[in-house]
Amino acid sequence: MPHIEVNCPQCSENNVIKFGRNASGNQRYKCKNTGCDKDTFLLNYKRPGDLPETKEKIIDMSMNGSGIRNIARVLKVSTNTVMKELKKSQVS
């Protein structure tokens, strides 16, 4: 079996362990670095709305005055995804 080198997307360390599978059956990983904020992550995301980059772009576009439907159209995600991320960002 080939060995795949996995690095944490948050801290770029390779101190990562396998941490089960998600509902779709994709392998989840957990960063064991104590200073890292990333709890678990996937290597391959199925939907564009699940990508961390998309979530950051939603927040950035909203701060720059874009509307919910415009953000959804540009990023090719649903309006529900945009609203969910905006609600999460208000809480934290």
URQUIGI-V311660 format. One line per field, one symbol per residue. psi: psi as a letter, one per 30 degrees, with the letter a starting at -180 (. if undefined). Layout:
psi->???
This chain:
psi->kkkkjkkkfefglgiklkhalaffgkkllkkgkffkfkdlllekkekfffkeeeeeeeeeeefggkleeeeeeefhllfeeeeeeeeefee.
